[in-house]
Amino acid sequence: MEYYNYIKSLHLIFVITWFAGLFYIPRLFVYQIEAFHKPSPEKEILGKQLKLMAKRLWFIITWPSAILATLFAVWLMILMPIWFQQGWMHVKLAFVLLLFIYHYKTHLYYKQLQRDEVRVTSNFMRIWNEGATFILFAVVFLVILKNSINWIYGVIGIIVLGILIMLGFKLYKTIRAKNPEA
């Protein structure tokens, strides 16, 4: 147990870098989708550069971080099996499962865009980008507050967060419609 805090620290570091990748990759997808609709040669130049950036982010930062965060989490769970008896951990693990699903679906979008298959809009990808934000908020509050969380306020908080993000998205869309360079 003397090395518990080192393992916990490494877990947190890799969770942070995993989320950094999950926050940035959809933004690159937005740019790839928008570049796909530009005229030549801009389409090809931007497309090639954005594909390279996405590939490096995805396979050098995001995937390794996800794997390492998971390995250190499993190690922590082995050291602290009592956590499996606590309700907050069950809810946290449900959100972690949701995070893995989000990561996998993002990987499918990555593969499609690497093949120049544009199946979603840039606006969809902007909204998709917020999925990791919701998961992060839920997990952080669960881990910090544990049993003391008031679920009614928590649910209301997530709904308010969603409304604020959607309002921000609509505001940005309005601004961008008036000024495409914004």
Beta strands, then each sheet from edge to edge (+ up, - down):
end
